[in-house]
Amino acid sequence: MIAIHHRKNSFSEQWIEYCESNKVAYKNVNCFSGNIIHDVEDCTALMWHWHHNDYKSTIFARQLTLSLELSGTKVFPDTNTAWHFDDKLGQKYLFDATGIPAIETHVFFDKSEALLWAERTSYPKVFKLRVGAGSEQVRLVNGLRDAKAMINKAFSGGFAKRNRKNLLSERVWHFRRDKTLKSFFNISRGVARLLIPTKIEQDFPPEKNYVYFQDFIPDNDHDIRVIVIGHRAFAIKRLVRGNDFRASGSGKIIHDPDQIPHKCLTMAFEAVNALKTQCLALDFVFIGKSPLVVELSYAFSVRGYQDCPGYWDQDLNWFEGKFIPEHFMIEDILQDSK
């Protein structure tokens, strides 16, 4: 029997549908229960799609996962898959240790060292927080003055996990792109969020006492997002916003498999094998024709991949036809639990 923690609009909706359609024994559990270890004692696996913006999850999901693994219970996502989730600092050292080709990253935990580097480096650079998704806290630093401002703030009050001004700008951009009534009303909600702290801002402490910069890679009008689940890969091409450099979160997606470089697929499978992950989403940009990894994650918004016309296996054989990514996850955990 499989234990599933259900959360609305998460992978769990399709996990449950799969179990009910295929007569797989499962039970709903609450991972926030203090008795969760005992609640899954009669199960071979636990599946929990925990979210990076849920503070309660971030303070114990990794610890619960490792504890269950030590007891012999399979978990999705397991430790190898999720320990670096929403942690760009952790990913920097992971790339360095494994030799995964990635964008050059500069991390400092000392203000004076960061300022000295800022005076000597070239620009532009890309500033990021350790946390965040969808380019929410990604900023282009055009010169020394901008870099010093970021560094001084990082080593004083720090940054909120959510960037209110950026969130409002994103809503305005989506309205200009979509021109729908829904996107118009989202702007008013963005104005409200500009004035009133969100629950995420209230829950999470400020990000401070470190700075994270990546080299800026010019002349990229898109990135490639590859997701590997087990021995299957599917991918999309994401176009950057107008007058911007960011592709993540743009919503401008091309699902044509012919526009996915096979080198990205090969590198993605190699990364999965090196990191021993169950599910891995990797973002690639390019220097010439050479792909570099920007960052990675185990979680993703399924909506962006529903129009993928098929997937590849490890040998890059193409399998035409619609598929449900969450079903791949549960099929793998069932096989691994035997």
N, C-alpha and C positions, 0 to 999 in steps of 0.2 A: 504494500500500500504506500502511496505517496502522500505527503503532507504538502498542502498549498496554502500560503498566506495570500488571501485575496485582497486586492486593492483596485478600486475603480480606475479604468483607463490605463491599466498596466498589462504586462504579459500574462498575468494570471487569468484574464478573461478567456483567452484562447487555450490556456492550459486546462482549464476546467471543461471547456467545450470539447477538447480532444478526449479527455478522460470519459466524459459522458457518452460521446459518440462511439468510442472504442471499448466501452465497458472496462475501463481501467479503474481499479479501486483507488480511491483517494478520500482524503478528509480535509476540511477547512480547519486551519489552525490560526492562532493569533500569536505572531512572533513577539508581540509586546507583552505577552503574559510572562510573569515571573516563573511559571511552571513549564515553559516551552520545551525544555529538555525532556521532561517527563511526558509531555503531550505527544512527542514524536517517537517515543520508545517503540511503538508497534509499527513504525514506518521505516522503509528502506531509504527514503530520500525526502528532503525538504526543498521546496522551490519557493523563492521569495524574490520578487522584483522590487528591491528597495530603491528609493529615489534620493538623489543627491541633495534635493532641497527640503527633505524631511529631516529636521535636526535629530529627532529621536532615533531614526535609523542610523544616522552617521556616527552616533556615539557608541553603538554596540553591534551593528550588523556584522562587521568583520570579526569581532570577538566571538559572537555566537556561531558564525560559520566555522571558525577554526575549532571551537569546542566540540561541535557536532562531528566534524571530520575525525577528531581524535577518538570519538566514541564509536566510529565505524559507519556513521550515517553519511550518505552522499548528499551534497548540497549544490543547488544552482542558485546564484553563481558561487563557485567554490573559491577558496582563498587565492589560488593563482589567477583566477579570472577577475576578482573584484578588489584586491587589496589596493590597487593603484587607481581605482575608480574616483573620478573627480579630484585627483591629486596630481597636478602637473609637476610639482616638485619631485614626487616619487617617480613619475614617468621619466624625468630627466636622468635620474640615476639609473633607472632601468635600461634606458637606451644606451647610456655610457657603458654599462656592465655587459650587455648582450651584443653590442655592436650593431644594433638595428640602425640603419641609415636615417638620421633625423636632423631636423634643423638645429643649427648651433644655438645652444641655450646658455644664458649667463645668469647665475644665481648668487645672491649675496645675503649674508646674515649679519653683516657689519656695515654700518652706515658709511664710515670713512672709506672702507674698501670699495663700496658701491660708488661713492662720489669720485674717487680716484679713477676707477674704471670709466665712469661717464665722461670724464675730461679727456680720456685718451682714445675712446672708441670712435667709430664712424657711425653716421646716421643715414637714414632712419633706422630705428629699432622698434620692435613690437613689445609693448608692455602687457603683461597678463597677471591675473591673480592665480594663486594655486588652485582655486575652485572656480566653478562657473561653466556654463555651456551656452551654445548658440551665439558665440562671439559677444556675450553680454558684457564682459569686463575686459575686452580686448581693445587696446588703444594704440594708435601709431604715434611714436615719439620722434619728432622731426629734428630735434637738436638738443644741445646741452641744457638749455633753459627748461625744456619740457622734462628731460630726464631728472634734473635736480628737483623739480616740483614733485615728481612721482616718488623719488627716493625720500625726500623730506617728509612727505605725508605717510609713506610706508613705515618710517621709523618714529612717527609721533602718534597721531590719532588712528592711522590706518584707514582701510577701505571697507565699506559695507559689502557683503556678498552680492547684493543686488545693486545695480547702478540705475538709480531712478531716472536720471536724465536720458540715459541710453535707452531705457525701456520705453520712454515716451517717444524718442526719436524712431525707435523700431516700429511703434504703432503708426506713426505718421508715414513712415516708409511703406509699410504694408498697405495703408489706405491708398497711397499713390499708385502702388502696384496693382491692387485688386479692385479698387473703386467700388466697394460693396458697402451696404448699409451696416453690416456687422463690423467691418473694419473701421467705419466712421465712428460708431459708438465706442469702439475700443480705445479711441483717442481720448474720449472723456474719462474713461477708466484710468488711462495713463496719467491724465492730469491729476486725478484724485490720488493716485499712488505717488505722484511727485510731492504731494503735500502731507500725506499720511503714511507713516512707515508700514511696510507690509509685515506679515507674520514672520516671514523668512528673515527680514532685517531685525526683528525683535528677538528671534530665537538664536540666531548665529552671532558669535562674537565678531568684532572687526578683524580683518586680515591685516596683520601688522608684523613688524620686525623681520621682514625679508623683502627682497625684490626679485622679480623674475622678468628677464628680457629674452626675446628671441631675435635672431637676425631677421631682417626683412628681406624676403625673396621677391624681387620685382618681376613684372611682366607675366603675372599669373591672373588670367581673367576667369579662372575656375579652380576648383579643387576636385579631387576624386575621393569618394568615401566608399571603402570596401568593408563589408561585414562578413566575417567567417564564423559559421556555426558548425562545429565538428569538422567534417570533410567537405562542406559546401560553402561557396562564396557567392555573394551577389553584390552589386555595386551601382552607384549612381554618379553622375557628373553634376556638380553644383556650381552655378554661375555666381560671380560676385555681384554685389549690389552696384548700382550706378554711382560713379564718382566715389568709389570705396575700394578697399582691398580685401574685404571679408566675404567668404562664401558661406560659411556655416551660419545657418539661420536665415538665409536669404529667401528660401522657398522656391528659388528658380532652379528647377531640377530637370535633367535630361536622363531618361531611362534606357537609352539606346545602348545595348551591349557592345556595339562596334566602336563606341567612343571611350571604352574603358581599356587603357593600356594593359596588356598582359603582364608587363613588368610589375604593375601595382598588385595584381592578383598573386603573382609568384611571391612577392615580398610579404604580402599579407599571410599567406600560408606558412612561409618561413618564420614569421613572427609568432604565429600561433604555435608552431612546433617548438620554438625556442622558449616561449613563455608558458607552454602547457596550459593554455586557456580553453574553456568550453565555448566561449563566444567572445569575439573581439571585433570592434569597429575601429578602423584606422582612417585618418585623414591624410591625404597626400597632396603636396604641391611639387613644383618642378623647377630645377635648375637645368635649363635646356630640356633634354628629354629624360633626365635622371630624376626619379621620384625621391622625395624625402618625406618622412613621417612628421606630421605636425604634432599630433597627440592621439590618444586612444581611449577607448571606453568599452565597457561591456554592454551598456544600455543604449538605446536609440529609440527614436519615435517611429513606430512601425508605419505610420501614415505615409511617410515619405518614400516607402519602398513597395507600396501596394501595386504600383504600376510596373514593377520589374517584370520583364517577360520570361525570366528563367534564371538559372544559376549555373555555376561551374563546379566541377569536382576538383580534387587536388591535382589531377593531371590536366586540368583546364579543358576537359570535355564539357560541352555545353548541353544543358538539359532545358529544353523549351517547355514553357507552361507556367501557369500561376502556382504560387505556393504560399504557405503561411509560415513565417519564420519561427513563431512560437511553437509550432508543431515540431520543427527540427529540434528545438531545445528539449522538449519532453520526450521525444523519441530517443535522444541521446542519453538522457538521465535514466530512462527505463532500461536501455541496453547496459548502461554502466552499473545499474543496481542489481543485475542478475547474479 
